[in-house]
Amino acid sequence: MSTVHYLVKDDTATTIQATLTRSHDGSVINCGDATVRMKFREKGKTNTLFTLTSLDTGDDLEVGVAKFRFGGTNLDVSEGYYEGEIEITFQDGTVETVYETLDFYVRADFA
């Protein structure tokens, strides 16, 4: 069972972190020469609301750590459940999608 990440509607500085590992042996996926993106959509729906590109923070991607920042109007969404899918595009053009999705719950901000 995956962890639910709790977000607040209209926040513009929330960052989440994912460690990308191989399921068969637990080794990290070196994404140093890759672009890592997270597609975000409402749970149970098929259309992607937006896509975030991982932040380039030093050697994090080389050790499988991808950080995504929700900014601008990303979290200008209705209260409810959402999910994210991480996709890695390596320098040679090959694509690897992480099988497990990330679960999110967005609540309304205080009035």
Secondary structure as the mmCIF struct_conf table of DSSP 4:
data_model
#
loop_
_struct_conf.conf_type_id
_struct_conf.id
_struct_conf.beg_label_comp_id
_struct_conf.beg_label_asym_id
_struct_conf.beg_label_seq_id
_struct_conf.end_label_comp_id
_struct_conf.end_label_asym_id
_struct_conf.end_label_seq_id
HELX_LH_PP_P HELX_LH_PP_P1 SER A 2 THR A 3
STRN STRN1 VAL A 4 VAL A 8
TURN_TY1_P TURN_TY1_P1 LYS A 9 ASP A 10
BEND BEND1 THR A 12 ALA A 13
STRN STRN2 THR A 14 THR A 19
STRN STRN3 THR A 21 THR A 21
TURN_TY1_P TURN_TY1_P2 SER A 23 ASP A 25
HELX_LH_PP_P HELX_LH_PP_P2 SER A 27 SER A 27
STRN STRN4 VAL A 28 VAL A 28
HELX_LH_PP_P HELX_LH_PP_P3 ILE A 29 ILE A 29
TURN_TY1_P TURN_TY1_P3 GLY A 32 ASP A 33
STRN STRN5 ALA A 34 GLU A 42
TURN_TY1_P TURN_TY1_P4 LYS A 43 GLY A 44
BEND BEND2 ASN A 47 ASN A 47
STRN STRN6 PHE A 50 THR A 53
HELX_LH_PP_P HELX_LH_PP_P4 SER A 54 LEU A 55
TURN_TY1_P TURN_TY1_P5 GLY A 58 ASP A 59
HELX_RH_3T_P HELX_RH_3T_P1 ASP A 60 VAL A 63
TURN_TY1_P TURN_TY1_P6 GLY A 64 GLY A 64
STRN STRN7 VAL A 65 PHE A 70
TURN_TY1_P TURN_TY1_P7 GLY A 72 LEU A 75
BEND BEND3 VAL A 77 VAL A 77
BEND BEND4 GLU A 79 GLU A 79
STRN STRN8 GLY A 80 PHE A 90
TURN_TY1_P TURN_TY1_P8 GLN A 91 ASP A 92
BEND BEND5 GLY A 93 GLY A 93
STRN STRN9 VAL A 95 THR A 97
BEND BEND6 TYR A 99 GLU A 100
HELX_LH_PP_P HELX_LH_PP_P5 THR A 101 THR A 101
STRN STRN10 LEU A 102 ARG A 107
HELX_LH_PP_P HELX_LH_PP_P6 ALA A 108 PHE A 110
#
